[in-house]
Amino acid sequence: MQVDVWSPTPVLLTVDLVILTLREGRLCVLLVERGEDPFRGMPALPGGFLNHAGEEILDAAHRELSEETALVAGCVHLEQLATYGGAGRDPRGRVVSVAHLAIAPGLPEPVAGTDAVDAAWVPADAVLSGEVELAFDHRRIVTDGIERARTKLEFSALATAFCGELFTIAELQQVYEAVWGTELDTRNFYRKVQAVKGFIVPAGPGRRTTGGRPARLYRAGPKSVLSPPLIRPVPSRTEEDTGTEEDTREEGD
């Protein structure tokens, strides 16, 4: 009796990075222009294949982060986001991507890597709206990364990862407004932040802003979980109706 010999399906593994920062008060994501096929010339997330079979996935993510932003571990918030392995996501074959979310304050102008023509910070809303079309399934990955950040701002101290070592409450509010995409009442925000013990702590003398008294400086506190949480405002019906048909399909996947 003939016995079929099983052989594993060839699968390639990559890491992709959703790198977020604030630039001039806007939430931006780092995109590169692909210099090779497939999707030559199209914007995409920075990332790439593992260097060798023995490279750990987290090490590959840190390597790609260093190559694209010159940031090293300890200077940036980096966490695994999700795994994307749809059979048709890459025309080169079965390619599985382990995506990571990276956040850091005041990142400089990027320099394109070896396999990219150009690199630039792009407003996140331009990607979410579909105004900027991305290669592969990278728009979905960006959408998932931003939603992860938005949710974690409610329940964790992630917002401080967008700030420098010292910051004002006004600068912290700017983070929430940029990531959530909505304006917040200043007095209400100040009251809620002060009610979360250990979220932020005073740090030395104030920094003078445009006239008046110097604004008080803070640094990240010891608490990583916010209690009570800072709940995101519910979007209005008008804001909900701005989503495209493609957005609805992706959210239902």
C-alpha positions in Angstrom: 0.0 0.0 0.0 1.4 3.4 -1.0 1.8 5.8 1.8 1.7 9.5 1.0 4.8 11.3 2.4 3.8 14.6 4.1 6.0 17.6 3.5 5.6 21.0 5.1 4.1 23.9 3.2 6.8 26.5 2.4 6.1 29.6 4.5 8.2 32.8 4.8 8.2 35.0 7.9 8.4 38.7 8.1 8.1 41.5 10.7 6.3 44.7 10.0 6.3 47.8 12.2 3.6 50.3 12.9 5.7 53.2 14.2 3.7 56.1 15.6 4.8 59.5 16.8 3.3 63.0 17.1 4.6 65.6 14.7 3.2 69.2 15.0 0.3 67.9 17.1 -0.7 65.2 14.6 -0.5 61.4 14.9 1.8 60.2 12.2 2.9 56.7 11.0 6.2 55.9 9.3 5.9 54.7 5.7 8.6 53.7 3.2 8.4 53.7 -0.6 9.1 50.2 -1.8 12.1 50.0 -4.2 11.4 46.4 -5.3 8.6 44.3 -6.6 5.9 43.5 -5.7 4.2 46.9 -5.3 7.3 48.8 -6.4 6.9 52.5 -5.7 4.0 52.1 -3.3 4.0 53.2 0.3 4.3 50.4 2.9 5.2 49.8 6.5 8.9 49.3 7.3 9.8 45.7 7.9 11.4 42.7 6.3 12.2 39.0 6.4 14.1 37.4 9.1 17.9 37.6 8.6 18.4 33.9 9.2 16.6 30.9 10.6 18.0 31.5 14.1 16.9 35.1 14.5 14.2 35.6 17.1 11.1 37.5 16.0 11.5 40.2 18.7 15.2 40.6 17.7 14.1 41.1 14.1 11.6 43.7 15.1 14.3 45.6 17.1 16.7 45.3 14.2 14.1 46.8 11.7 13.3 49.5 14.2 17.0 50.4 14.6 17.5 50.4 10.8 14.5 52.7 10.1 14.7 55.1 13.1 18.1 54.5 14.8 16.1 53.8 18.0 17.3 51.0 20.4 15.5 49.0 23.1 14.7 51.0 26.1 14.2 54.2 24.1 10.8 53.2 22.6 7.7 51.4 23.5 7.6 48.2 21.4 4.9 45.5 21.6 3.7 42.6 19.4 0.5 43.6 17.7 -0.9 40.6 15.7 -0.1 38.0 13.1 -1.3 38.4 9.5 -1.2 35.2 7.4 -3.9 35.4 4.7 -3.1 33.1 1.8 -3.3 35.9 -0.8 -1.7 38.8 1.1 1.7 38.5 -0.7 2.0 37.6 -4.4 5.4 36.1 -3.8 3.9 33.1 -1.9 2.7 32.3 1.6 4.2 35.0 3.7 3.2 35.4 7.4 3.9 38.8 9.1 4.2 39.3 12.8 3.4 43.0 13.2 4.6 45.2 16.0 3.5 48.5 17.4 6.2 51.0 18.2 5.7 54.4 19.9 8.3 57.1 20.7 8.2 60.9 21.1 9.7 63.4 18.7 11.2 61.0 16.2 13.4 62.7 13.6 13.1 62.7 9.8 13.5 59.1 8.6 16.2 57.7 6.3 15.2 55.0 3.8 16.6 51.6 4.4 18.5 49.4 1.9 15.3 48.1 0.1 13.3 51.4 0.2 13.5 54.4 -2.1 12.2 56.9 0.4 10.7 57.1 3.9 8.4 59.7 5.4 6.0 60.5 8.3 2.5 60.4 7.0 -0.6 61.7 8.9 -2.4 58.6 10.3 -5.8 59.9 9.2 -4.7 59.9 5.6 -4.0 56.2 5.9 -7.1 55.4 7.8 -9.3 57.2 5.3 -7.7 55.4 2.3 -6.4 58.7 0.9 -2.9 57.1 1.0 -3.1 53.6 -0.5 -0.6 51.0 1.0 1.0 47.9 -0.4 -0.1 44.4 0.8 -2.6 44.4 3.7 -0.7 47.2 5.4 -3.7 49.5 5.7 -5.4 46.9 7.8 -2.3 46.5 10.0 -2.0 50.3 10.5 -5.7 50.4 11.4 -5.3 47.6 14.0 -2.2 49.3 15.4 -3.9 52.7 15.8 -7.0 51.1 17.4 -4.7 49.2 19.8 -3.1 52.6 20.8 -6.5 54.3 21.2 -7.8 51.5 23.4 -4.6 51.3 25.5 -4.7 55.1 26.2 -8.0 54.5 28.1 -6.7 51.8 30.4 -2.9 52.1 30.5 -0.1 54.7 30.8 0.8 54.3 27.1 0.2 58.1 26.4 3.4 58.9 28.2 5.3 56.9 25.6 4.4 59.7 23.1 5.9 62.4 25.5 9.4 63.3 26.4 10.9 62.5 29.9 9.3 65.8 31.2 5.9 67.1 29.9 3.0 69.3 30.9 -0.6 68.1 31.2 -1.4 70.3 28.2 1.1 68.2 26.2 -0.4 65.0 27.5 -3.8 66.2 26.5 -2.5 66.8 23.0 -1.4 63.2 22.8 -5.0 62.0 23.7 -6.5 64.4 21.2 -4.2 63.4 18.4 -4.5 59.6 18.9 -8.2 59.6 19.6 -8.9 62.2 16.9 -11.1 64.4 19.0 -10.9 67.6 21.1 -11.2 67.3 24.9 -12.3 69.8 27.5 -9.2 71.1 29.2 -10.6 71.4 32.7 -12.3 68.0 32.5 -9.1 66.3 31.3 -7.0 67.9 34.0 -9.5 66.7 36.7 -9.5 63.2 35.3 -5.8 62.9 35.0 -5.2 64.1 38.5 -7.7 61.6 39.8 -5.6 58.7 38.5 -3.1 58.2 41.2 0.4 57.2 40.0 -0.3 58.0 36.4 1.9 61.0 36.3 4.0 62.7 39.1 5.3 66.2 39.5 8.8 66.8 38.3 10.6 69.9 39.4 10.0 73.5 38.4 7.6 74.6 35.7 8.3 75.5 32.1 7.3 78.9 30.9 4.9 78.9 28.0 3.4 81.9 26.1 3.3 84.4 29.0 1.6 83.8 32.4 2.8 81.4 35.0 5.2 78.5 34.1 3.3 75.3 33.3 4.0 72.5 35.9 6.1 69.7 34.6 5.4 66.0 35.1 7.0 62.6 34.4 5.5 59.2 34.0 4.4 57.7 37.3 4.8 54.1 38.6 1.3 52.9 37.5 1.0 51.2 34.2 -2.8 50.5 34.6 -5.1 53.5 35.0 -7.7 53.3 37.7 -10.1 54.9 37.1 -9.6 54.7 33.3 -9.8 57.6 30.9 -12.7 56.6 28.7 -12.6 57.6 25.1 -15.5 59.9 24.0 -18.1 58.2 22.0 -17.9 59.4 18.3 -20.9 61.3 16.9 -23.1 59.7 14.2 -21.5 62.1 11.7 -18.0 60.8 12.5 -19.1 57.2 12.3 -20.7 57.7 8.9 -17.4 58.9 7.4 -16.0 55.3 7.2 -15.8 53.7 3.8 -17.4 50.5 2.6 -13.9 48.9 2.8 -13.6 49.9 6.4 -16.8 48.1 7.2 -15.7 44.9 5.5 -12.3 44.9 7.4 -14.0 45.4 10.7 -16.3 42.4 10.1 -13.5 40.0 9.1 
